[in-house]
Amino acid sequence: MVVGAGGVAVVEPWAPRRGPGLDVVTLDPKSSGPVIGPEGFADAAAMSPTAR
């Protein structure tokens, strides 16, 4: 996995190298999403802050 902290300009050079087992992830706030681990869904008490 390749993680790029930026927008399209950071990710574009890696696009041709994508293939089985290689993912390109951008941390650009406009096109990325949060990653929530299993502990965020463990119980109701944990889900409340996760939802915020």
MODELLER restraints for C-alpha pairs under 7 A, 6 or more apart:
rsr = mdl.restraints
at = mdl.atoms
rsr.add(forms.Gaussian(group=physical.xy_distance, feature=features.Distance(at['CA:1:A'], at['CA:22:A']), mean=5.09, stdev=0.5))
rsr.add(forms.Gaussian(group=physical.xy_distance, feature=features.Distance(at['CA:1:A'], at['CA:23:A']), mean=4.73, stdev=0.5))
rsr.add(forms.Gaussian(group=physical.xy_distance, feature=features.Distance(at['CA:1:A'], at['CA:24:A']), mean=5.99, stdev=0.5))
rsr.add(forms.Gaussian(group=physical.xy_distance, feature=features.Distance(at['CA:2:A'], at['CA:23:A']), mean=6.14, stdev=0.5))
rsr.add(forms.Gaussian(group=physical.xy_distance, feature=features.Distance(at['CA:2:A'], at['CA:24:A']), mean=4.88, stdev=0.5))
rsr.add(forms.Gaussian(group=physical.xy_distance, feature=features.Distance(at['CA:2:A'], at['CA:25:A']), mean=6.14, stdev=0.5))
rsr.add(forms.Gaussian(group=physical.xy_distance, feature=features.Distance(at['CA:3:A'], at['CA:24:A']), mean=6.05, stdev=0.5))
rsr.add(forms.Gaussian(group=physical.xy_distance, feature=features.Distance(at['CA:3:A'], at['CA:25:A']), mean=4.79, stdev=0.5))
rsr.add(forms.Gaussian(group=physical.xy_distance, feature=features.Distance(at['CA:3:A'], at['CA:26:A']), mean=5.83, stdev=0.5))
rsr.add(forms.Gaussian(group=physical.xy_distance, feature=features.Distance(at['CA:4:A'], at['CA:10:A']), mean=5.99, stdev=0.5))
rsr.add(forms.Gaussian(group=physical.xy_distance, feature=features.Distance(at['CA:4:A'], at['CA:11:A']), mean=6.21, stdev=0.5))
rsr.add(forms.Gaussian(group=physical.xy_distance, feature=features.Distance(at['CA:4:A'], at['CA:25:A']), mean=6.13, stdev=0.5))
rsr.add(forms.Gaussian(group=physical.xy_distance, feature=features.Distance(at['CA:4:A'], at['CA:26:A']), mean=4.77, stdev=0.5))
rsr.add(forms.Gaussian(group=physical.xy_distance, feature=features.Distance(at['CA:4:A'], at['CA:27:A']), mean=6.04, stdev=0.5))
rsr.add(forms.Gaussian(group=physical.xy_distance, feature=features.Distance(at['CA:5:A'], at['CA:26:A']), mean=5.93, stdev=0.5))
rsr.add(forms.Gaussian(group=physical.xy_distance, feature=features.Distance(at['CA:5:A'], at['CA:27:A']), mean=4.78, stdev=0.5))
rsr.add(forms.Gaussian(group=physical.xy_distance, feature=features.Distance(at['CA:5:A'], at['CA:28:A']), mean=6.27, stdev=0.5))
rsr.add(forms.Gaussian(group=physical.xy_distance, feature=features.Distance(at['CA:6:A'], at['CA:26:A']), mean=6.30, stdev=0.5))
rsr.add(forms.Gaussian(group=physical.xy_distance, feature=features.Distance(at['CA:6:A'], at['CA:27:A']), mean=5.86, stdev=0.5))
rsr.add(forms.Gaussian(group=physical.xy_distance, feature=features.Distance(at['CA:6:A'], at['CA:28:A']), mean=4.83, stdev=0.5))
rsr.add(forms.Gaussian(group=physical.xy_distance, feature=features.Distance(at['CA:7:A'], at['CA:26:A']), mean=6.58, stdev=0.5))
rsr.add(forms.Gaussian(group=physical.xy_distance, feature=features.Distance(at['CA:7:A'], at['CA:28:A']), mean=5.07, stdev=0.5))
rsr.add(forms.Gaussian(group=physical.xy_distance, feature=features.Distance(at['CA:11:A'], at['CA:24:A']), mean=6.94, stdev=0.5))
rsr.add(forms.Gaussian(group=physical.xy_distance, feature=features.Distance(at['CA:11:A'], at['CA:26:A']), mean=6.63, stdev=0.5))
rsr.add(forms.Gaussian(group=physical.xy_distance, feature=features.Distance(at['CA:26:A'], at['CA:32:A']), mean=6.18, stdev=0.5))
rsr.add(forms.Gaussian(group=physical.xy_distance, feature=features.Distance(at['CA:40:A'], at['CA:46:A']), mean=5.58, stdev=0.5))
rsr.add(forms.Gaussian(group=physical.xy_distance, feature=features.Distance(at['CA:40:A'], at['CA:47:A']), mean=5.68, stdev=0.5))
rsr.add(forms.Gaussian(group=physical.xy_distance, feature=features.Distance(at['CA:40:A'], at['CA:50:A']), mean=5.74, stdev=0.5))
rsr.add(forms.Gaussian(group=physical.xy_distance, feature=features.Distance(at['CA:41:A'], at['CA:47:A']), mean=5.45, stdev=0.5))
